[in-house]
Amino acid sequence: MRSLPHDDRRVREESAELYRVPVAARIRELLDELWDDPAFFAEVRKRFEERSAHGEFPALRDALSKIPEQARDEFLVQCWFDAVESLVPPRTQPWDAMGETVDSYRELLYSGMASLLAGTDYLPELAEEWLAELSRVGYRGMVPFRSHDSGISWRVPTKEQPDRLESTVSDNLGARKDAYAVVPEDSRQVLSLQLNGQRSSKRGYREVRVSDRPIRTDTAIVSALTALEGRALNVEELRESFEQDGTSFDESLYVEETINYGPLPLDYVLLLLRYHRPDFSLLSREEKSGLLVHTCARINQFLDALRKLMSFLEYGTPSGQAKAPTRDADKDVRATTLRDVVGLTYREIGEELDVPPPKDFEFKGDYPRVRQMVIRGRKILVLALGEDGWRRHIEAMKAEAKRWNSLSVVEQEVEDWVEYGLPYEEALRMATHDHELRKK
């Protein structure tokens, strides 16, 4: 087994220290000193003039040229102060509002603050408390260790201190001086060994403990990132795609996805692997492909479990059933729109929405799956708008389609840019410029 002693530089990451340092007070004291320092004013003015000389801030430069020099300097410094103040922790912290110390507040939070928030309206408040805590501690992730016999620097995942009897707060075991990282033979798993654990009440010595548990807050952050960045993919199609097209895994990675529009990035999966696998770039293409495919499979499982939980919270029954009235309501409504507004046949709708035809389609000419989609989608639309309301909306959509198709390509691009928030004049300039380039 390889034993990797802890790098003392990581001691500064010990979570408790993040709360005991009066960061806000020190920053405000520094700001007070800088406000009375003429050299600082001169430095801010110098940097603004250097950047504006290169064409930056034209509107601001023009406006400041019309006011006295002292007022201009005070304005620039005040802008700098405002930017720094936005990074300063609030004067009132959540533990102040609860009449707790920072340590007692964190004990309440980590031991299960939900038990203190009985009621129907406190879930957003609990979420806010945890989001603030995750922001404070950040993602510890991989930490450096140095091998005692080779001098090679290692990056290994942090682990949580086991069985902390005196506290429920997640403690970064990797930040302790008496912690060692151990990698068993023929394995990539990292164990964190602690020499001075809890004292044994029976034996009198401090226990030697080993942990393989990731820090709770790290797990929560990865879960949130995966819920936001992850996408469900057909793993078998992904594997076949990698085998056939010789995709490189060293740059941004996209695969064509048929359910949503456009390319679907796999960059998040690559970020996970490159960060947690420092040797990822050294692996063979087949090894990279295998890791990507299997990571996507586990993301699929995670997203499916999360979707099922959210679905059950919304419409699950006491018997444990949580069956939705439709598996893909959005696709059903799109099928109805293509039928009622555009007038496509069931076969044409199936081709556009990538719904495979039944095996006996060439004999019977029927497309029962698409027909049922149209029926379900129409029920949803009528429930929302009423039959008359849906008919009026059909006519409105036809009229909008006719108007849009009568526009020139430049006019269509202008409308697209304006919908993205661009001023009309700027949108017209960009669309006209792009059109002229295409003509060349």
N, C-alpha and C positions, 0 to 999 in steps of 0.2 A: 504494500500500500504506500502511496505517496503522501507525505505529510507536508502541508504548506503553511508555515507560520504567518500570522496576521501582519500586514503592513501598518505601522503605527500612524501613518498619515490619515488613515480612515477614522481615527479616534474623533476627529473634528465633526464627523457625521453623526455622532451619537445624538439620538433624537431629543433627549431631555435638554441638551444644551441649546437647541434651537429656541426653546421657550424662555430660558433663563437670561439670555443676552438681551439687554434693553435696546434693541435695534432702533426702534422709533425715536427714543430719546436721543440717541447718539446722532441720528440723521438730522433731527431738528436743531440740535446744538451746532452741528456743522453748517447748516443753512444760515443760522444766525451769524456765525462768524464770517461766512462768505459775503453776506449782504453788506457788511461793513468793510470789505476788502476791495480797494480801488483796483488792485492788480487783477482780481477776478473779473470785474466789469470790463477791463481792458482786454482780457483774454476772450470773453464772450463776444465782444465787438469785433475783435480780430478774426475769429473763426467765421462769424457771419459775413464779414466783408470778403474773406477768401472764397467762401462758397458762392456768394452772390455774384462775385466777379466771374465765375464759371457758368453763369446763366441760371443758377438756382434761385428760387423764391422771387421771381420777377414782380409779382403783384405786391408782395410784402415790402420789397426793396423800394418800389415806387411810393407806397404809402408812408414808409418811415422817412423818406427824403423830405417830407413836407412838415415834419415836426422837429422841435429843437433837439440838439444832440444829447443833452442829459435825459430828456424824456424818452428818446430812442433807446439809450442804453438801459434805462430802468425797465422799459418794455421787454427787451430781449432777455434780460436777466430774470424778470418775473416769469416769462414763458419757461425758462429753464427750471426755475424753482417749482412751477406748477407741475412740470413733468416728473420731477423727483418726488414731490409730495404725493403724487398718485401712487407711488410705490411704497409709501410709508404705511405700516400697519395702522389700523384705526386706533384712536386713543382709548376707546372702550372695547374690550375684548369680550367674547361670550361668557368667560368665567367671571368677569366683573359683574355682568348683568345678573348672574345667578348667585352672586355672593360667595363664590368658591375661589380657591387658589387654582392656578393653572394645573397643578398636579392632581388635585381632587376632581377638577372638572374632567380631565382626561381619563381618570379612573371610572367616572360615571359613564363617559362615552363608550369606552372599550368594554365595559362590563355589561352593556346593554341598556342604553338610555331609553330605548323604546318602552321599557317598563315604567318609566316616569312620565310618559306622554300619552296616557290613556285618553282616548277620544278619537273622533273621526277626522279632525282637521289638522293633526300634528305631523302627518307623514311628510309634507313639504318642509316643515321645520327640521325634522330629523335628517332629511336629505341635505338640507343646507348646512347643518352642523358637521356632517361627515364630509361633505365636499370641501368645507373650509379646512378641516383637519387634513384631508388628503393634499390640499394645496400647501399646507404648512410643512408637512413632513416630506412631500415630494416622492418621486420614484427612486428608491435606493438601487434596485436592479443589480448590476454586476459591480463587484468591488475588487480592487487589486490585492493580490497576495504575492509574496516573493518566496521562491523555493530556497531553502537554506543551503542546499548542496550544489545548485547550479547557477543561482543568481537570476534565473529566468522569471520574468514578471507574469503572473497569472491573473486572469479576471474570472471570478467565480460568482455565482448568484448568492445574495444574502439569505440568511436563514433566521428564523425567529427563535429566541431563547426559550427552551422548553420548561414547562411547569414552574412559572414564576409565581410562587405562592404569595409573595408580598404585593404583587401588582398584576393587573389584567392588561396593562398597556403593552402593545407590541414593542419588543425591544430588539434592535438590530444586533444580533449576536456577532456579526462580523466587525462591529465597532469596538469590541472589547479586546484588551491587550492579551487576555488569557485564552483567546479563541484561535483555533487552528482549522484550516480547511483540509479535508481528507478526501481523496478520490480513490475508491476501491479499484482493485485490478479488474481489467476487462469491463469497465463501466465508465460512463460519463457522469454519473450522479455525484454531486458534491455534498458531503456531510460536514457540518460544522461541529467541531469538538470544543467543549468548554471545560477547562480544568478546574475552575473554582465555582461550581454551581451552588445550589442550596445546601445548607448544612444538614447532614443526616442526624436526625434526633436520636436514632438508635446507636449509630457508630461514632458520631462526634466529628468526623471529617467532612469536608466539603465534597459533594459528589462530582464525579466526572460524568458529564452528560453529552449526548450527541443529538443533534436536531437535523431533520431533513425537511422541515416545514418552511415554506416560503413565508415572508412577512405578510401579515394580513392586509396591510395597506397596499403593498405591491400587487397582491392578488386582486384587490379591488380596482386598482388603477388599470391593470391589464384587462380585467373584465369590462370596464367601462370603455376602454379604447377599442376592444374587439367588438363590442356592441355597436360602436359608432363607425368604425372603419371596416369591420369585417363584412364579407358578402358570401352568401351560400353559393357554391359552385358544384357542377357535376364533376365529381372527382375522376370518374372513368374517362370522360371526354377530355379532361385536363391532362391526364396521364398520356392519352393517345396523342394529343396535340404536342406535348413535349417530345414524344418519341419521333414524331413525323417531321416537325418543322425545324429542329435543331436550334431552338430558342436559346439565346444567351441569358444567363442569370446574373450578369455583372452590371446591368443598367436597369433603368425603369422598365417594368414588365407589364404588358397588357395582353389580355385575351379577349376575343370576341364573345359577348354574352348575349343570348337571344331573348331573354325575358325583358330586360331593360334595354334602353336605347344606347347605342354607342359602345365603345370599349370599356371594359371593366378593369381597373388597376389592381394588380397584385402587389403593389409596392408595400402595403402594410405588412403582408406576410414576409416579404423580403426584409423589412425593417426588423421584425421580430427575430428572424433567423440570424441576420447579420449581427445584431446586438448580443443575442444570447449565445451565439456560436462564433466566437472570435476567429476560428479557423475556417469559417464558411467559404471564404474566397479561395482557400487552398484545396477544397474538395473537388473531386471529379464532377463532370457534368451530370452523370448518372446519380451520384450521391446528392447533389443539389436538387435534382428533379425529385428524387424520392422524399427528401425532407419537405419540399414545397407541397407535394401532393398529400402527404400524411398530415402536415400542419393544416392544410385546407380541410381535410376530412374532420379533424378535431374542431376546427372553427365551425364547420357545419353542425356538428353535434351540439356545441355550445349555443349557437344561435337558435337551433331548434328547441333545445331545452328552455331557453329564455323566452322564446315565442310561446311555448306551451304554458309557461308560468303566467305570463301576462294575459294570455287568453283565458286561463282558468280563473284568474282574479276578476276578469270582466264578466264572463258568462258561464263559469263552471257551476255544476249542481252539487248538492250534498251527497249524491251517490258517486261522485267522482267523475262524471261525464262532463266533457267540455267540447261538444261538437258544434262547429260553426255552421250557420245556414248555408254558406257557400265557401268554397275553398279559396277562390280568387275573385273577390267581388269586383276589383278594378278591371280585370280582364273581361269579366262578364259585361260590365258597362261599356267597355270599348267595343265588344262584339255587337251590342245593341246599337251603339252609335253608327257603326259601319253599316248595319242593316237598315236602320230607320232614317238616317241622314244621308248616307252615301248611296244606299241601295244595292250594296254588294250581295252576291249569292252566298249561301252557306259555305260553298267550296272556296270562294274567293276570301271570305273572312278567315277560314281555317288556314289558308296559305299565308295571309298577312299576319296572323297572330301565332303562326307556327304550331297549329294544332294538327297532328297527323290524322289523315283520313282513316276511316274504319277499313278492315281488310276486305269487306264485301262491297266497297263503294262503287267499283267499276260495274258490279252487277245490279245493285239496288239504286245507286245514285243518291243515297240518303247520307246526311251528315248529322246524326243524332246528337253528338256531343256539342257541336257548335249551335245546333238548334236549341238545346237546353241552356246553353250559355246565354243566348239572346233572350230567352224567356226569363231567366233569373235576373239578368241585367235590367230588363224592362220593368220587372217588379220593383227593383230597388229605385229606379228613376220615378216610377209612379208613386211609390210610397213617399218619396221626398217632395215631389212637385205636384202630384195629382195628375190625372190623365190630360186635362186641359193644359196644365202647366208644362208637361213634357211635350205636347204637340206645339205649343208656342215656342218652346226652346228649340225644337227641331227646325222650325222656320227661321228662327234667329241664327242658328248655326249655318243653315244653307245660305242665308243672306250674307253672313260674314265671310263664308268661303268664296262666294261670288265676288265680293268687294276685294278680298285679298288677292285672288287670282287675276284681278284686273290691274293690279299695281305692277309697276316695273320692278326689275330686280333691285335697283338702287332704292326705290321707295320701300320695298319689303325689308331690306337691310336696315334702313333708317328706323322703321318701326321696331325691329328687333332690338336695336341698340337703345332706343328710348325706353323700351320695357325693362331693360337692364339698368335704367337709372341715368343714362347719359343725356345731357342737354340736347335739344333738337338740333341746334346749329352744329355742335360738335359731331353728332351722329351723322348729319348730312355730309359734313366735310370728310369723315372717315369712309363712309359708304361710297362717295364719289371718287375718292382717292383709290380705294380698292378696285372699283369698277374700271378706272383708267389703267391700273396696272394689269388687270386681266385682259384688256384689249390689246396690250402690247404682247 
